[in-house]
Amino acid sequence: MTAGRPPAVELAGVSRTYGEGTPEEVRALRDVSLRFAPGEFLSVEGPSGCGKTTLLNLLGLLDSPTAGELRWNGESVGRRTDRERARMRLEEVGFIFQRFYLLPMLTALENVELPMAASRVPRPERRRRASALLAEVGLAGRERAYPHRLSGGEEQRVAIARALANRPGLLLADEPTGELDSTNAAAILDLLARVRADRKATLIVVTHNPDVAARASRHLLMKDGGIASDRTDG
Amino acid sequence: MLVPLSDLQSLTNYSNGSGTIVPDAADSIEVAVTGAASTSPGTLASIASAIQAKVPFYSVTTLSQKASELRSAAAVLTGFYLGLSSVGLAIGVLFLALVLLRRVESGRRSIGIRRALGLPPWRIAGNVLEEGFVLAASGAGLGVVGGYLLVEALASWGSSTVREAAGLAVFSPIELAEIVLGLVALSLLASVVAARAALRVDIVEALR
């Protein structure tokens, strides 16, 4: 894999079942086959519990398929070791979560620095890059603020800056505007669209919000763990 | 060689002249053996046996036997204190492991976030080990300094018995350093348990 260059991602007959063989068995994803071209902007929509987040977790190597194969640039990656998957997440994937998931004991700057520190980027360079990223998302001057001092919109901006820290090729966002008011949501969407275009990264956004989905060029609709429709804008 | 005084009086027919054996408050008496016999364990043993045969209801021991008994008693006492401190240490290490496990449990979300971002497993485990090390080293340091200050205070302001006992305390820097190092090493073992728990945190579960 090459950090910064978006991987071509492919799912071949992928299923994810939780509690397999138990009475509580849940088939979250059923035999999904998809292919994402590098640099695409996709929205994934569907009712709650249809498997959107499971799909995102598999794409971001947070979880492993119970059947089928997940490939990045033709290489099977779904069942690699924890260590390898962690390295791939660190170098290739940027996550943006609905609930931001900033570390409360770290400042905005330190949160953005975290992935770079794990990648052993020298301290002065990661300081400089983290500051530049915070400025890029409109948070210049808020570097020393702790998450509890930030508004929801600001927290999500920090989370986006953190997701971009290691210049990933694949950006995965799970309801990125789910906890924001409409003004902040629109600003965050503008920001996401801009950073995707600047970096030519693949952006996959799970959302319930039609305004968010409208920004994407390809639209997946999920139902009962499968793909109900796959539409690309003309 | 130690023989009860009354037995020796019987053995030597010592009396106050009226035929009555003189009672004495002392409970034992030393019998000195001179010459080559004093350095021959075999001769000493045969002398002790000869005396013992005359006073079968009392204990006759050689000095080397007595020294051996004292050594055994000291070993029992040392073993007792060692056992007691081992139990204390085990409880401390167990407590540290439980504290760290509790911290891992309450920090599941934070661990999940770090792992989701791609921080390598060794780094997650390293954080837990580091925390255990800091706790153990601080505890050991505070314990040593606190113990020293307590003994000093008792030696200065305690009752005469306490002052006397406190005066017997020996602070050997090397031994203390060894104890601290041993304690920290044991604590790191306890931290490994918590580090393993941190590595088993399911990312998807933690972020739910």
Interface residues (C-beta under 8 A of the other chain):
Chain A: N57 G60 L62 D63 D82 R83 A86 R87 M88 R89 L90 E91 V93 F95 F97 Y101 L103 L114 P115 A118 R162 N166
Chain B: R109 S110 I113 R114 R115 A116 L117 G118 L119 P120 P121 R123 L199 I203 V204 L207
